Amino acid sequence: MNHVYSKGLQLVKKHETAIKDEWEELLLHLKKVGKKSYKSVEDTTHFLSTYLFQVNDDDVLTRRSTNRENTQIIESVSSNQYILTLLENGIHKAIQSGQEYTYQDHQAVKYLFSKISERIRTQPYQEHFTIEHFLQQIVSSKQIPIKWAAMVTFKNQKYTVEKSFHQNKDWFHDHLDIKADSIYELSELLLQQMDESMNQNVLPIPYENGTLLICTRDQKASDIIPLITYSLQVFKKGQNSFQESQQMDQWKDSVILFNEAIMRAQTFDEAVENITAGFVEYLPFERCALFSYSYNEQMGFGLYGHHLDNKAIQNINEDIENLPIIQDNLQFLQMFGQNMNYLQPFYIKDASLGFPERYVKQFELKTVVVAPIFTSTTSKLLGAAILDQGPDKTFKINEDTFSALIKFGQSAGEMLSKFYNDQIEPYKGERVNFSPREVEVLKLMAEGASTSEAATTLNLSEYTVRDYVSAIMQKMNARNRTEAVARALREGMIK
C-alpha cells in the first residue's frame, strides 16, 4: 500500500498550483457567505500546504509537530473530519479538470487522505509510543530517583548527545552540542554542566543503534538498572504492538481498495482485467497472470496477463499433471471435501521446480506465488493468480501479504462467479462444463460472429478461436456451430 500512498502524494504535488487555486476559491466562497468554519478551513489549508507541498519526505506526517499552532489545528481537524473531506474534494476537482483522471488515481488520492486523517486521529497515541516520551516520563516521575536522561549516538568518531531530558524541560536546548571520545568522558561533561553533587551515577544502557544515559541520585546502579531495563522492555512491547496494529490496517486497506476496484466491472473481461491489475496495484507484486480451472478436465486456461504478454497468457491451455506443485495442492484440497478454509496461497521459491521449463524460460520466472481464486459460498475453485515481482526476481512474502492474498482470491472468485454460466444446470443428462473463455466464444457464436470477428473481439488469434469452437462442439456432441448454439440456448448454457 506504500505504492498507492506515494502515488497519491505525487499526484497532489504535481498539481500544486491547481489545488491551491481550488482551495483559494473555496475559502473566498466560505468567507463571502459568512461560514463560521472559514478560519478552521483556512488554518487547515495552510497546514496541509506545508506538509503536502514543502516537505520532501514521502510520509508527510511522520514528523511530529512541535509547533503549538499546528498542534491546535490537528486537534481541530481531528474533531471535525468535514474539513478534510472538503479539502480532499477540492483536490479531486483540481486534478480531474487538468487531465485524464483514472479510477486508480482517484483511489490513490482518497487513500492518501484516509491515512492523513488516520494519523491526525492517532497522533496523541503515537506520542505515547516514542522513546522521547518514555524518557521524559521517567525523569518527571517523583517515585523514580532519576535526575536526567540523554540519548547518545556515535557519529563522526564522536559520542554526541542527540536529545536530553530533565525535569526542567528547557535544560536540554543548551546541551545538544556536547561531544566526547568516550561514553565516560561524555557523562563527566554532562555532570559538570549540571553542576551536580558527588552522589550521582550515570548509567549507560544500550538501546537500538545508540546508548541511553540515565543519571540517578543517591542510588546504587544495581538497584536501578533492572528497573530501567524492565521498563524499557515493557515500553518496547507496547511500541511493537502499536506498530503491528497499524501494519495490520494496511493489508485490510488493500482488501478494501481491491474490492472497490473489481466491483466496478460490468463484463467478464472487465472483471478479469480489474482483478489482475488489482493484485499488482494493491500488493507488492509486479506481474500477474490469471488462469481459470476446469475441475472435470483437470486443465488450466490462461485468461489475462498484467505486465505480461497477454496473448501468450491467453494461449496457455495446460494439463494440471504438468504442474506438480499445483496438482499436489489440489489433491490436498480434495482430501477436505472442497472445504475452502484449507485453500491458501502457496509460495514457490524456484519456479523451475513446479512449472514446465518452456514457461520458466518464456516468462523468465524465478520466485512465484500462486493465489487460488475461489468462492467460499459454493466451495468452488475457479482458478488461480500467478504472481511475481518481475523477471528472474527472488523474493519473500510476509504474513500480512499472505492474509491479503486469501481475501483477494475469495473476492475475485465471488466476482467471477457472476459471469460463470456453468452455475446453471444446463442439461439433465451428462453435465457439460465450459471454461470461461469457451463461454465467451459460445456467446459470440450465438450472436452470429464469425471466427475472425470473435478473434478480434477477444484479442485472440483465429487459430485459437477455431480450437475453442472445436472443443465446444466436441463437448456438446454437436455436428456444427448452429447445432451447438441452438442446444446452448435451449438448455440455458448461455443467455
N, C-alpha and C positions, 0 to 999 in steps of 0.2 A: 504493500500500500504506500510505501515511501515514494514509489514512482508516480502514483496518482497525485499524491500531495505535492511533489515537486513540479509536476506538470501544471497543476492549478496555480502554484505560485509564479511560475514562469509566464503563464498566460496573463496573469494580473500585472506583472512587471512590464510585460511587453506593451500593454495598453494603458500605461500610467496616465498619459495626458487625457485620453478619452474618459477614463474613470474619474479623474479629478474634476473634469468638466461636468460630468454627470452628477457627481456629489455636490458640486457648487450650485448647480441648477436646483437640486433637491433642497439645499439649505436656503436658497433665495425664496423658494416656494413656502417652506415652513415659516420663515421669517415674515413673509408677506401676509400669510393667513393667521399669524399670531399664535402658532403652536407652542405650548409650554415645553415640548420636547426639543425645541430648537437648540438650546445650549448643550444638552446632553449629546445630541447628534453631531454638533459642531466639534465638541471635545473628542468624540469617538473617531470622527474622520481624521482629525489631526493625529490621534494616537495610532490609528491603522496606517496612515500615510507614512509615518515614521518606520513602522515595523515592516510594512509590505514593500515599500519603495526605497528605503535608505539602508536597511540592514542587509548585508550581503549573505549572512548565514541562511542556509536553506530552511532552517527551522526558526520561523520568525518569533516564536515565543519561548525559546529555550532559555534565554537570559531573563532572569527575574528582574523586574523593575524595582529599583530602589528610590525612584522619583515619587515623592508623595502625591503629586498631582496625577501621575499616571496610575498610581495605586487606587486613587479615588475614582478615576474613570473606569478601571477594571471592575471595581465594586458596583458602579452604576450600571455597567453593561451586564454584569452577572445577574442583577436583579431585574433587568429589562431586556430580554432577548429580542424584542421587537426592533431595537435599534440596529443590531447586527443584521437581522433579516432585511431591513430596509436598505442598508448599505450593500448587502450582497446582491439584492435585486438590481441595484444600480450598476453593479459590475457586470452582471449578465447582459443588461441592456446595452451598456457601452461596448462590450466586446462583440456582441451579436450584430450591432449596427455597422461594424467596420469590416467584417469578413465572414466567410462561411464558418458557422459555429456548430460543430458536431455535437452529438449527444455525449460523446466521451469528454469533450471539452467542458460541457455543462456539468457533467458529473465531477470532473476534477476540481472545478471552482467550488462546487457545492461541498465536496469533501474537505477542501481547504478551510472553508468557513466553519464546517462542523467541528474540525479539530481546533480551530481558534476558539470557538465557543466553549468547547470541552475544556481547554486549558485555562481559559478565564475562570470557568466554574471551579476547577480543581486546584487553581493556584494556591489558595490558602492551605490546602492539604499537602501540596508539593513542598511548601516551605518547611513542613514538619519533618520531611524525609531528606534533609540535607545535612551534611556533616557540620556545616556552619551553625545551623540551628541547634544541633546536638551540643556542640561545644559551648555556645552561648548559654544554653540551659544549665549545663553543669557548673559553669563559673558563676552563674547568678543564684545558684541554689544556696540556701542558708544551712542546709544539712550536710553538704559535701564540702570537706575542707580544701577547696581548690581556689587559688588566688587568680590565676590566669592560665590561658591555653594558647598555643600557637600551632599553625600549620606550616611545616617546613618542607621545601623541595631542594633537590640538588641539581643545579644547572650552572653551566659555565665554570665548572670546577669549584663552586662555592655553595655552601648551605645558606639558603635565603628564606627569610620569613615572608610567606605569602599573605597570611592573614593571622591576626591575633585577637584574643577575646578576653575582656576584663569586665568586672562589674561596672567600671566606668567605661561605657561603650565608645567614648570618643578617644580613648587612650591609644588604640591601635593605629589611628590615622598617622601618627607621627613616628611610627616604628617599622614601616614596611621596607625601609632601605637597609635594614640590618643584615649583614652578611658575615660569614666566617668560614675558616678552613675545616672546622670540625663541629660536630653537634655540641661537644663540651664547651668549646670556645663561644659558640652562639648562645648557649644557655647562660654563660657568665656575662656576656654583653647585655642580655635581656634583664638579668638580675640587677646589673648596675643601672640600667635605665629606670628600673622600677624603684631603685633605692631601697631594696628590701633588707630586712634584718637577717641575721646569720641563720636563723632556724627555718630555712627554706630548702625544699628539694625540687629539682627539675627532673621529671621522669620522661625519657624518650620512649615512645610506643610506635612501632612500625604500623603504617596504615596505607593500604593500596600502594601508590607509587611514591609515597613520601613518608614523613615522620610527624607525629604529634608530640608536642612538648607540653607536659602538664606540670604546673607549679603548685605544690602543696604546701600548706602551712602547718608546722609543728606536727607532722605526721610521718610515720615510717613508710618507706616505699613498699615494704612487704604487706602493709595494711591496705594501701590504696590501689596498687596495680591490679589485683584480682577484681576489685570493684569496677575500675575503669574498663578493663578488658571484657568483663562480662556485659557491662552496659553497652559497649561497642558492638558486641555480638548480637545483643537484642535489637539494637538500632539497625544493624545491617540486615537482619532477618526481616524487620519491618519494611526497610527500604526495598529489599528484593521482592517482597510480597506486593508492594505498591506498584513496582515496575512490571511485575508479571501480570498484574490485573490490567494494566494499561496495554501491555503487549497482546493479551488475550482479546482485548477490544478490537485490535487491528484486524485479526483474522475474521472476527464477526462482521466488521465493517466491509471486508472484501466479499463476504457472502451476501450481504445486503445489496451492494452495488452490482454484483453479478446477477442476482435475481431481478433487479430493476432493469438491467440491460436486456436479458433474454426474454422478459415478459413483453417486450415491445414487438416481438416477432409476429407477423401476420401469416407467414407461409413457412413451409418446411425449410426451404432454402435460407430464409432469413434466420430461422431458429438455429440452423447448423452454423451459419456464419457468426452469429452473435455468441454462440457457445464457445466456438474455437477461439474467437477474439478475446472473450472474457477470461478464459484460462490464462492467457498471456498478459492481459491488461491488469488483472487484479491479483495475480500470484507471481512469484519470482521465476517465471519461465519465459523463454524467448520464442519457442516454436510449439505448435500444437497440431496434431493430426487426429481427426475424429473418424471412428470406424463404427459401423453397425455390426451386429452379431446375429447370425441365424442359428437358433438352437437346434433345429431339426437337421440342418445340413452341416453343422459344426464349421461354418465359414465366417470369415470376417470380410466386410466390404468397405472400401475407402469412401468416405463422404466428403471431407473437406480438409484443406490444409491451410493453416495460418502461418505466414512467414515461411512457407514451404511451396514447392511446385505443386499447385493444386491439381493439375491434370494427372500428374504422376501418382498422387494420392488416390484420386478417383478411379484410376485404372487398376488398383490393387484389389484382387479377389483371392484371399488366401485361406487355405485349409488350416484349421487350428492345430492339426497334428504337426504342422511345420513350425509352430511357435510353442516349444515345450514348456516354457515358464508360464505362459498364459494358460495353456492346457492344464497344467498341474493345479493352478489356482481355480480354474473352472471345476475340476474334479473335486477339489476341496469344498467348493460351494455346494456341489450336488450332494455331498455327504450330509449336509444340514438341511436337505429338503428345500432348496431355493430360499433359505432364510437370508434376507438381505442384510441382517445385522452382522453377518460374518463376511460380507463382501467389502473389502477395504482396498485402498490403493497399494501397489507394491513397487518397490524401488529396485532397479536393476543397474548395478554399478557399471557392468560391462555388457553393452547390448549384444556383442558378438556371441555371448553365451546363451542368448534367448531368442535371437532373431536370425533369419536366413542371411547369409553373407551378402547376397545381392542388395538387400535393403540397407545393411550396415554401410556398404560402400556407396550406394546411390545417394543416401541422405546424410552420410558422414556421422553416423550415430556413435555415441560413446556411452554416457550415462543417460538413462531414461527413466521416467516414472509412468506407470500405467494406472490411470484412474477409471474405474468402472463407471459406466453410465447405466443407471438402473431406476426402477420405480419401486418405492417401498410399499405403495398402496396395493400393487398387484404382484409384488415379489418377482419382477421380471427384469432380466438383464437385457438391455437394448444394445449395448456396445461398449466402447472404451475410448478415452482420450489418451494419446501417447504424447508425452511432454518431455522437452529437454531445454537446456539453457544455451543452445547453439551448436553448430558443427564441432564435433570432436571435443566437447566440453565435459569434464568430470565435475560433479557437484554433489552436495548433500542436501537433504531437506529436514527442517525441524518439525517438532510436534505440531506447531500451530498451522504450518502449511499442510501437514498430513490431515489435520482435522478439517481444514477448509476444503481439501480435495474431496472428502467424503460428502460434504454438504453440496459442493459444486456438482458432483456426479449425480446425486439424488435430484437436485433442482433441474439439471439438464435432462434427466430421464423423464421427469414429470412433464416437462415442456415438450419433448419429442414425442411422448406417447399420445399427445393430442393429434399428431399427424400420422400415426401408425394405424392403418386400416385393418391390420390383422387382429385388432382388438375385437372386431365384429366377427361373429361366427359366420363364415361365408358359405359353408357347404355342410349339409347334414351327413354326407358320406365322409370321404377322405378329406382331411383339412389341407388347404393349400396355404403355404407360408411364403410371403414375399419379403425381400429386402426393401428398405426404404427407397432405394434408387429404382428398383423394379416397379414399385408402386407409382413413382413419378412417371416412368416410361409408359406404364399401362394407362395412366390418366391422359397423357398426351396422345396415345393411340386412340383413346375414346373420343378425343377432341378432333380427330382426323389429321393429326400432324404426321408429316412424312418422316422418314428416318433422318433426312438432312435437317428438317426443321426441329425435330426433337434433339438432335445433336447440338444445334446452335443454342436452343433454349437451356439445355442442361450443361453447356460448355464441355461437351464430350466429343470424341471422335465418332464418325459414322460407324466405324467398325465396332466400337464399344457398344453403341446403341443396338446394333444388329445382334450382338451377343446377348444383350438383355432381352430383346424381343424373342430370340430363340429359346432362352431359358424360361421365359414366361409361358410360351406356347407348349413347351415340354412339360412344365409343371401342371398345366391345365389340360393336358391331353388334347389340345386344340389343333385342327388341321391348318388354320390360317389365322391371320390377325383379327379378321372380322368375327370369327367364332370365339376367339379369346376375349375380345371386348364385350361381345354380347353376353357371354356367361358371367363375366366380371360384374357387369351392370345388373344382370338379373339376380345374382346371388349376393349382392351387397358388398362385393370386394372393394369396389370404388363407388363414389357418388357422382 
